[in-house]
Amino acid sequence: TGIRPSTINELYHELAERVKLEHIDLICEALGCEVSDLIVREPNSEPRTKSRTGAPIHSKK
C-alpha cells in the first residue's frame, strides 16, 4: 500500500486518532474489500453535538 508500517500498527491496535481517506482507499484496494468492512461506528455515550441554542441534540431512536 505504501502506508508506513507504524501507521498500519496504529490502525490495527486502534491507537490512531485520525485516518486519512487515502489510506482507507489503499487498504480496501489491497484487501479487495469495502470501507464498511473496515469501519464500524460506535455511538458516543453522551451527545457531542449541540443545537444553535447550545442544548445537546439527542438522536431519535
C-alpha positions as CSV (number, residue, x, y, z in Angstrom):
1,T,0.0,0.0,0.0
2,G,2.9,2.4,0.6
3,I,1.5,3.1,4.1
4,R,4.1,3.2,6.8
5,P,4.2,0.1,8.9
6,S,3.8,2.2,12.1
7,T,0.6,3.7,10.7
8,I,-0.8,0.3,9.9
9,N,0.2,-0.8,13.5
10,E,-1.7,2.2,15.0
11,L,-4.8,1.4,12.9
12,Y,-4.7,-2.3,13.8
13,H,-4.3,-1.6,17.5
14,E,-7.0,1.2,17.4
15,L,-4.5,3.8,18.6
16,A,-4.9,6.2,15.6
17,E,-6.9,9.4,16.3
18,R,-7.2,10.2,12.6
19,V,-7.3,8.2,9.5
20,K,-6.5,9.5,6.0
21,L,-9.2,8.7,3.4
22,E,-6.4,7.9,1.0
23,H,-5.2,5.2,3.4
24,I,-8.6,3.7,3.7
25,D,-8.9,3.6,0.0
26,L,-5.4,1.9,-0.4
27,I,-6.2,-0.7,2.3
28,C,-9.6,-1.5,0.7
29,E,-7.9,-1.9,-2.7
30,A,-5.2,-4.1,-1.3
31,L,-7.6,-6.3,0.6
32,G,-10.4,-6.3,-2.0
33,C,-13.0,-5.1,0.5
34,E,-15.4,-2.2,1.1
35,V,-15.0,0.6,3.7
36,S,-17.9,-0.8,5.7
37,D,-15.8,-4.0,6.1
38,L,-13.1,-1.9,7.9
39,I,-15.0,0.7,9.9
40,V,-17.9,0.3,12.4
41,R,-19.4,3.4,14.0
42,E,-19.8,3.0,17.8
43,P,-22.2,5.7,19.1
44,N,-20.9,8.1,21.8
45,S,-22.4,7.6,25.3
46,E,-23.1,11.3,25.5
47,P,-24.1,13.5,22.6
48,R,-21.3,15.7,21.4
49,T,-23.2,18.0,19.1
50,K,-25.2,21.0,20.1
51,S,-28.2,22.8,18.6
52,R,-27.9,26.5,17.8
53,T,-29.2,27.3,21.3
54,G,-26.4,25.3,22.8
55,A,-28.6,22.4,24.0
56,P,-27.5,18.9,23.3
57,I,-29.1,17.3,20.2
58,H,-30.5,13.9,21.1
59,S,-30.7,11.3,18.4
60,K,-34.1,9.9,17.5
61,K,-34.4,6.2,18.1
